[in-house]
Amino acid sequence: MDVAARALAAAVGGYLIAALTTALLPRLLPMPRSEAVITATLLSFPIYAAVVLWAFAAARVARVWRWTLAVVVVLSAGNWLAIASAGRL
């Protein structure tokens, strides 16, 4: 059960964190839009890999879920604020 919970946190949580980061970074990076999108997309791969590695390296699975949900909430709020403030912060 512990491995399944970690695998689910790694797969779903890693995807959500990478996708939300990829959506937020182009709005925050001070560069042309096309370069910011490419940079954010390229950064999504190491972000996803880091989340997967961390999910299996953490001591307790509850900590993995708490931190994953906290990061997802923060990134979602950042995306919402960026979109609400005319699309670019």
N, CA, C and O atoms as CSV, one atom per row, in Angstrom:
chain,resi,resn,atom,element,x,y,z
A,1,MET,N,N,0.818,-1.191,0.000
A,1,MET,CA,C,0.000,0.000,0.000
A,1,MET,C,C,0.864,1.258,0.000
A,1,MET,O,O,0.529,2.244,-0.656
A,2,ASP,N,N,1.969,1.224,0.731
A,2,ASP,CA,C,2.863,2.365,0.811
A,2,ASP,C,C,3.464,2.687,-0.561
A,2,ASP,O,O,3.546,3.852,-0.950
A,3,VAL,N,N,3.873,1.672,-1.273
A,3,VAL,CA,C,4.472,1.877,-2.597
A,3,VAL,C,C,3.424,2.398,-3.579
A,3,VAL,O,O,3.726,3.263,-4.401
A,4,ALA,N,N,2.215,1.890,-3.504
A,4,ALA,CA,C,1.152,2.355,-4.395
A,4,ALA,C,C,0.820,3.820,-4.124
A,4,ALA,O,O,0.594,4.583,-5.063
A,5,ALA,N,N,0.788,4.220,-2.865
A,5,ALA,CA,C,0.507,5.617,-2.530
A,5,ALA,C,C,1.621,6.529,-3.005
A,5,ALA,O,O,1.360,7.635,-3.478
A,6,ARG,N,N,2.858,6.078,-2.885
A,6,ARG,CA,C,3.991,6.864,-3.379
A,6,ARG,C,C,3.968,6.959,-4.902
A,6,ARG,O,O,4.244,8.014,-5.473
A,7,ALA,N,N,3.637,5.845,-5.551
A,7,ALA,CA,C,3.578,5.852,-7.012
A,7,ALA,C,C,2.478,6.786,-7.507
A,7,ALA,O,O,2.663,7.505,-8.489
A,8,LEU,N,N,1.348,6.774,-6.836
A,8,LEU,CA,C,0.255,7.663,-7.213
A,8,LEU,C,C,0.643,9.125,-6.971
A,8,LEU,O,O,0.368,9.987,-7.805
A,9,ALA,N,N,1.269,9.398,-5.850
A,9,ALA,CA,C,1.723,10.764,-5.569
A,9,ALA,C,C,2.774,11.200,-6.578
A,9,ALA,O,O,2.782,12.350,-7.016
A,10,ALA,N,N,3.659,10.282,-6.947
A,10,ALA,CA,C,4.697,10.623,-7.919
A,10,ALA,C,C,4.102,10.893,-9.291
A,10,ALA,O,O,4.458,11.878,-9.938
A,11,ALA,N,N,3.203,10.031,-9.741
A,11,ALA,CA,C,2.647,10.173,-11.086
A,11,ALA,C,C,1.689,11.363,-11.177
A,11,ALA,O,O,1.871,12.248,-12.013
A,12,VAL,N,N,0.683,11.380,-10.324
A,12,VAL,CA,C,-0.336,12.428,-10.395
A,12,VAL,C,C,0.201,13.750,-9.859
A,12,VAL,O,O,0.050,14.793,-10.495
A,13,GLY,N,N,0.822,13.701,-8.697
A,13,GLY,CA,C,1.365,14.923,-8.117
A,13,GLY,C,C,2.472,15.521,-8.961
A,13,GLY,O,O,2.539,16.737,-9.141
A,14,GLY,N,N,3.337,14.668,-9.476
A,14,GLY,CA,C,4.409,15.159,-10.342
A,14,GLY,C,C,3.870,15.806,-11.597
A,14,GLY,O,O,4.366,16.846,-12.029
A,15,TYR,N,N,2.855,15.195,-12.184
A,15,TYR,CA,C,2.244,15.780,-13.381
A,15,TYR,C,C,1.614,17.124,-13.068
A,15,TYR,O,O,1.814,18.091,-13.803
A,16,LEU,N,N,0.855,17.195,-11.985
A,16,LEU,CA,C,0.198,18.456,-11.630
A,16,LEU,C,C,1.206,19.559,-11.338
A,16,LEU,O,O,1.036,20.693,-11.785
A,17,ILE,N,N,2.240,19.236,-10.600
A,17,ILE,CA,C,3.247,20.245,-10.274
A,17,ILE,C,C,3.976,20.700,-11.534
A,17,ILE,O,O,4.198,21.896,-11.722
A,18,ALA,N,N,4.349,19.763,-12.394
A,18,ALA,CA,C,5.037,20.138,-13.626
A,18,ALA,C,C,4.131,20.953,-14.542
A,18,ALA,O,O,4.575,21.939,-15.130
A,19,ALA,N,N,2.878,20.557,-14.668
A,19,ALA,CA,C,1.955,21.274,-15.553
A,19,ALA,C,C,1.646,22.674,-15.024
A,19,ALA,O,O,1.635,23.637,-15.791
A,20,LEU,N,N,1.398,22.791,-13.732
A,20,LEU,CA,C,1.092,24.102,-13.166
A,20,LEU,C,C,2.305,25.028,-13.207
A,20,LEU,O,O,2.160,26.231,-13.425
A,21,THR,N,N,3.492,24.478,-13.001
A,21,THR,CA,C,4.707,25.280,-13.108
A,21,THR,C,C,4.917,25.739,-14.544
A,21,THR,O,O,5.309,26.880,-14.788
A,22,THR,N,N,4.655,24.852,-15.485
A,22,THR,CA,C,4.794,25.198,-16.897
A,22,THR,C,C,3.790,26.271,-17.298
A,22,THR,O,O,4.086,27.091,-18.167
A,23,ALA,N,N,2.636,26.281,-16.697
A,23,ALA,CA,C,1.639,27.308,-17.000
A,23,ALA,C,C,1.982,28.642,-16.343
A,23,ALA,O,O,1.673,29.696,-16.898
A,24,LEU,N,N,2.613,28.615,-15.173
A,24,LEU,CA,C,2.890,29.841,-14.431
A,24,LEU,C,C,4.181,30.529,-14.872
A,24,LEU,O,O,4.223,31.757,-14.957
A,25,LEU,N,N,5.218,29.769,-15.149
A,25,LEU,CA,C,6.514,30.365,-15.454
A,25,LEU,C,C,6.513,31.337,-16.634
A,25,LEU,O,O,7.142,32.390,-16.527
A,26,PRO,N,N,5.850,31.050,-17.741
A,26,PRO,CA,C,5.884,32.027,-18.842
A,26,PRO,C,C,5.293,33.383,-18.455
A,26,PRO,O,O,5.645,34.403,-19.046
A,27,ARG,N,N,4.421,33.398,-17.493
A,27,ARG,CA,C,3.841,34.664,-17.041
A,27,ARG,C,C,4.786,35.432,-16.118
A,27,ARG,O,O,4.643,36.642,-15.947
A,28,LEU,N,N,5.746,34.731,-15.525
A,28,LEU,CA,C,6.643,35.362,-14.560
A,28,LEU,C,C,8.019,35.699,-15.125
A,28,LEU,O,O,8.670,36.630,-14.652
A,29,LEU,N,N,8.463,34.958,-16.122
A,29,LEU,CA,C,9.812,35.155,-16.640
A,29,LEU,C,C,9.892,36.438,-17.462
A,29,LEU,O,O,9.022,36.705,-18.291
A,30,PRO,N,N,10.946,37.239,-17.228
A,30,PRO,CA,C,11.078,38.510,-17.949
A,30,PRO,C,C,11.781,38.331,-19.294
A,30,PRO,O,O,12.907,38.794,-19.478
A,31,MET,N,N,11.129,37.676,-20.208
A,31,MET,CA,C,11.687,37.448,-21.538
A,31,MET,C,C,10.536,37.391,-22.522
A,31,MET,O,O,9.377,37.340,-22.112
A,32,PRO,N,N,10.835,37.399,-23.813
A,32,PRO,CA,C,9.744,37.296,-24.784
A,32,PRO,C,C,8.900,36.040,-24.546
A,32,PRO,O,O,9.399,35.014,-24.084
A,33,ARG,N,N,7.623,36.149,-24.870
A,33,ARG,CA,C,6.662,35.081,-24.560
A,33,ARG,C,C,7.102,33.731,-25.123
A,33,ARG,O,O,7.023,32.718,-24.427
A,34,SER,N,N,7.566,33.704,-26.376
A,34,SER,CA,C,7.929,32.421,-26.984
A,34,SER,C,C,9.110,31.773,-26.264
A,34,SER,O,O,9.119,30.559,-26.061
A,35,GLU,N,N,10.098,32.569,-25.881
A,35,GLU,CA,C,11.243,32.018,-25.151
A,35,GLU,C,C,10.840,31.560,-23.750
A,35,GLU,O,O,11.345,30.553,-23.253
A,36,ALA,N,N,9.939,32.294,-23.124
A,36,ALA,CA,C,9.473,31.923,-21.786
A,36,ALA,C,C,8.711,30.598,-21.825
A,36,ALA,O,O,8.854,29.775,-20.921
A,37,VAL,N,N,7.910,30.389,-22.859
A,37,VAL,CA,C,7.160,29.135,-22.985
A,37,VAL,C,C,8.114,27.964,-23.207
A,37,VAL,O,O,7.946,26.905,-22.602
A,38,ILE,N,N,9.101,28.146,-24.059
A,38,ILE,CA,C,10.071,27.068,-24.310
A,38,ILE,C,C,10.871,26.768,-23.043
A,38,ILE,O,O,11.095,25.606,-22.706
A,39,THR,N,N,11.297,27.811,-22.348
A,39,THR,CA,C,12.048,27.617,-21.109
A,39,THR,C,C,11.217,26.872,-20.068
A,39,THR,O,O,11.709,25.944,-19.425
A,40,ALA,N,N,9.973,27.273,-19.903
A,40,ALA,CA,C,9.100,26.618,-18.926
A,40,ALA,C,C,8.844,25.163,-19.305
A,40,ALA,O,O,8.813,24.288,-18.440
A,41,THR,N,N,8.663,24.911,-20.582
A,41,THR,CA,C,8.429,23.535,-21.026
A,41,THR,C,C,9.660,22.666,-20.788
A,41,THR,O,O,9.539,21.524,-20.343
A,42,LEU,N,N,10.828,23.196,-21.079
A,42,LEU,CA,C,12.052,22.426,-20.846
A,42,LEU,C,C,12.289,22.183,-19.358
A,42,LEU,O,O,12.812,21.137,-18.975
A,43,LEU,N,N,11.908,23.137,-18.527
A,43,LEU,CA,C,12.069,22.959,-17.079
A,43,LEU,C,C,11.069,21.966,-16.493
A,43,LEU,O,O,11.291,21.442,-15.402
A,44,SER,N,N,9.980,21.702,-17.195
A,44,SER,CA,C,8.977,20.784,-16.654
A,44,SER,C,C,9.515,19.364,-16.516
A,44,SER,O,O,9.093,18.632,-15.621
A,45,PHE,N,N,10.429,18.967,-17.377
A,45,PHE,CA,C,10.960,17.604,-17.301
A,45,PHE,C,C,11.802,17.361,-16.049
A,45,PHE,O,O,11.570,16.367,-15.361
A,46,PRO,N,N,12.768,18.220,-15.723
A,46,PRO,CA,C,13.483,17.989,-14.455
A,46,PRO,C,C,12.602,18.203,-13.224
A,46,PRO,O,O,12.839,17.582,-12.188
A,47,ILE,N,N,11.598,19.064,-13.317
A,47,ILE,CA,C,10.680,19.256,-12.189
A,47,ILE,C,C,9.917,17.965,-11.922
A,47,ILE,O,O,9.804,17.527,-10.777
A,48,TYR,N,N,9.394,17.359,-12.986
A,48,TYR,CA,C,8.657,16.100,-12.829
A,48,TYR,C,C,9.578,15.011,-12.270
A,48,TYR,O,O,9.188,14.274,-11.364
A,49,ALA,N,N,10.788,14.912,-12.804
A,49,ALA,CA,C,11.730,13.898,-12.318
A,49,ALA,C,C,12.075,14.115,-10.853
A,49,ALA,O,O,12.192,13.154,-10.093
A,50,ALA,N,N,12.240,15.377,-10.448
A,50,ALA,CA,C,12.559,15.662,-9.044
A,50,ALA,C,C,11.417,15.272,-8.117
A,50,ALA,O,O,11.649,14.744,-7.030
A,51,VAL,N,N,10.193,15.527,-8.540
A,51,VAL,CA,C,9.035,15.149,-7.711
A,51,VAL,C,C,8.945,13.634,-7.582
A,51,VAL,O,O,8.673,13.122,-6.496
A,52,VAL,N,N,9.171,12.916,-8.672
A,52,VAL,CA,C,9.123,11.453,-8.629
A,52,VAL,C,C,10.207,10.910,-7.698
A,52,VAL,O,O,9.935,10.042,-6.869
A,53,LEU,N,N,11.427,11.415,-7.832
A,53,LEU,CA,C,12.508,10.957,-6.955
A,53,LEU,C,C,12.213,11.275,-5.502
A,53,LEU,O,O,12.436,10.442,-4.624
A,54,TRP,N,N,11.717,12.467,-5.243
A,54,TRP,CA,C,11.422,12.868,-3.874
A,54,TRP,C,C,10.297,12.025,-3.276
A,54,TRP,O,O,10.326,11.709,-2.087
A,55,ALA,N,N,9.307,11.660,-4.094
A,55,ALA,CA,C,8.178,10.872,-3.581
A,55,ALA,C,C,8.643,9.525,-3.037
A,55,ALA,O,O,8.083,9.014,-2.068
A,56,PHE,N,N,9.658,8.961,-3.657
A,56,PHE,CA,C,10.148,7.665,-3.191
A,56,PHE,C,C,11.278,7.786,-2.182
A,56,PHE,O,O,11.609,6.806,-1.515
A,57,ALA,N,N,11.873,8.956,-2.054
A,57,ALA,CA,C,12.972,9.134,-1.109
A,57,ALA,C,C,12.509,9.638,0.252
A,57,ALA,O,O,13.240,9.517,1.235
A,58,ALA,N,N,11.325,10.192,0.323
A,58,ALA,CA,C,10.825,10.755,1.581
A,58,ALA,C,C,10.592,9.651,2.612
A,58,ALA,O,O,10.307,8.506,2.262
A,59,ALA,N,N,10.718,10.012,3.865
A,59,ALA,CA,C,10.596,9.029,4.934
A,59,ALA,C,C,9.170,8.521,5.105
A,59,ALA,O,O,8.954,7.332,5.341
A,60,ARG,N,N,8.198,9.423,4.985
A,60,ARG,CA,C,6.803,9.017,5.195
A,60,ARG,C,C,5.946,9.451,4.022
A,60,ARG,O,O,6.140,10.530,3.462
A,61,VAL,N,N,5.002,8.607,3.657
A,61,VAL,CA,C,4.138,8.883,2.512
A,61,VAL,C,C,3.161,10.024,2.817
A,61,VAL,O,O,2.761,10.747,1.904
A,62,ALA,N,N,2.777,10.192,4.068
A,62,ALA,CA,C,1.875,11.285,4.427
A,62,ALA,C,C,2.537,12.632,4.171
A,62,ALA,O,O,1.880,13.579,3.738
A,63,ARG,N,N,3.823,12.718,4.436
A,63,ARG,CA,C,4.561,13.955,4.170
A,63,ARG,C,C,4.606,14.250,2.668
A,63,ARG,O,O,4.505,15.405,2.256
A,64,VAL,N,N,4.755,13.218,1.868
A,64,VAL,CA,C,4.766,13.382,0.410
A,64,VAL,C,C,3.436,13.976,-0.054
A,64,VAL,O,O,3.414,14.928,-0.834
A,65,TRP,N,N,2.340,13.415,0.426
A,65,TRP,CA,C,1.022,13.904,0.010
A,65,TRP,C,C,0.774,15.325,0.498
A,65,TRP,O,O,0.240,16.147,-0.248
A,66,ARG,N,N,1.150,15.627,1.730
A,66,ARG,CA,C,0.938,16.983,2.259
A,66,ARG,C,C,1.694,18.016,1.438
A,66,ARG,O,O,1.124,19.029,1.033
A,67,TRP,N,N,2.975,17.762,1.191
A,67,TRP,CA,C,3.777,18.716,0.438
A,67,TRP,C,C,3.310,18.816,-1.009
A,67,TRP,O,O,3.291,19.906,-1.579
A,68,THR,N,N,2.939,17.704,-1.598
A,68,THR,CA,C,2.458,17.729,-2.976
A,68,THR,C,C,1.188,18.567,-3.079
A,68,THR,O,O,1.073,19.409,-3.970
A,69,LEU,N,N,0.245,18.348,-2.190
A,69,LEU,CA,C,-0.993,19.123,-2.207
A,69,LEU,C,C,-0.734,20.599,-1.917
A,69,LEU,O,O,-1.365,21.468,-2.519
A,70,ALA,N,N,0.182,20.885,-1.008
A,70,ALA,CA,C,0.497,22.281,-0.698
A,70,ALA,C,C,1.095,22.987,-1.909
A,70,ALA,O,O,0.721,24.119,-2.214
A,71,VAL,N,N,2.011,22.335,-2.593
A,71,VAL,CA,C,2.625,22.937,-3.777
A,71,VAL,C,C,1.590,23.125,-4.883
A,71,VAL,O,O,1.594,24.150,-5.566
A,72,VAL,N,N,0.709,22.149,-5.065
A,72,VAL,CA,C,-0.339,22.270,-6.081
A,72,VAL,C,C,-1.266,23.442,-5.765
A,72,VAL,O,O,-1.645,24.186,-6.669
A,73,VAL,N,N,-1.631,23.615,-4.508
A,73,VAL,CA,C,-2.505,24.728,-4.126
A,73,VAL,C,C,-1.807,26.068,-4.376
A,73,VAL,O,O,-2.423,26.994,-4.902
A,74,VAL,N,N,-0.543,26.179,-4.008
A,74,VAL,CA,C,0.190,27.431,-4.205
A,74,VAL,C,C,0.330,27.747,-5.693
A,74,VAL,O,O,0.113,28.885,-6.106
A,75,LEU,N,N,0.691,26.751,-6.497
A,75,LEU,CA,C,0.826,26.977,-7.936
A,75,LEU,C,C,-0.516,27.306,-8.584
A,75,LEU,O,O,-0.582,28.143,-9.484
A,76,SER,N,N,-1.575,26.657,-8.134
A,76,SER,CA,C,-2.906,26.959,-8.667
A,76,SER,C,C,-3.307,28.392,-8.328
A,76,SER,O,O,-3.858,29.097,-9.174
A,77,ALA,N,N,-3.039,28.823,-7.114
A,77,ALA,CA,C,-3.343,30.198,-6.725
A,77,ALA,C,C,-2.512,31.189,-7.544
A,77,ALA,O,O,-3.016,32.230,-7.963
A,78,GLY,N,N,-1.250,30.863,-7.766
A,78,GLY,CA,C,-0.410,31.730,-8.588
A,78,GLY,C,C,-0.919,31.833,-10.011
A,78,GLY,O,O,-0.933,32.921,-10.588
A,79,ASN,N,N,-1.337,30.716,-10.583
A,79,ASN,CA,C,-1.903,30.740,-11.930
A,79,ASN,C,C,-3.190,31.545,-11.964
A,79,ASN,O,O,-3.410,32.324,-12.891
A,80,TRP,N,N,-4.037,31.366,-10.969
A,80,TRP,CA,C,-5.293,32.106,-10.920
A,80,TRP,C,C,-5.033,33.604,-10.819
A,80,TRP,O,O,-5.672,34.397,-11.509
A,81,LEU,N,N,-4.094,33.991,-9.959
A,81,LEU,CA,C,-3.764,35.411,-9.824
A,81,LEU,C,C,-3.177,35.974,-11.112
A,81,LEU,O,O,-3.489,37.100,-11.501
A,82,ALA,N,N,-2.331,35.197,-11.769
A,82,ALA,CA,C,-1.727,35.662,-13.015
A,82,ALA,C,C,-2.773,35.867,-14.093
A,82,ALA,O,O,-2.718,36.844,-14.839
A,83,ILE,N,N,-3.713,34.960,-14.177
A,83,ILE,CA,C,-4.772,35.079,-15.183
A,83,ILE,C,C,-5.714,36.222,-14.822
A,83,ILE,O,O,-6.160,36.956,-15.703
A,84,ALA,N,N,-6.020,36.379,-13.542
A,84,ALA,CA,C,-6.929,37.431,-13.111
A,84,ALA,C,C,-6.324,38.825,-13.286
A,84,ALA,O,O,-7.055,39.803,-13.445
A,85,SER,N,N,-4.995,38.919,-13.258
A,85,SER,CA,C,-4.336,40.224,-13.413
A,85,SER,C,C,-3.900,40.439,-14.861
A,85,SER,O,O,-2.761,40.825,-15.123
A,86,ALA,N,N,-4.799,40.191,-15.780
A,86,ALA,CA,C,-4.586,40.441,-17.214
A,86,ALA,C,C,-3.553,39.520,-17.833
A,86,ALA,O,O,-2.968,39.865,-18.860
A,87,GLY,N,N,-3.314,38.371,-17.249
A,87,GLY,CA,C,-2.486,37.357,-17.891
A,87,GLY,C,C,-1.012,37.437,-17.664
A,87,GLY,O,O,-0.308,36.480,-17.987
A,88,ARG,N,N,-0.490,38.521,-17.127
A,88,ARG,CA,C,0.957,38.605,-16.924
A,88,ARG,C,C,1.236,39.378,-15.644
A,88,ARG,O,O,0.717,40.476,-15.446
A,89,LEU,N,N,2.053,38.804,-14.781
A,89,LEU,CA,C,2.397,39.471,-13.530
A,89,LEU,C,C,3.590,40.374,-13.721
A,89,LEU,O,O,4.030,41.025,-12.773
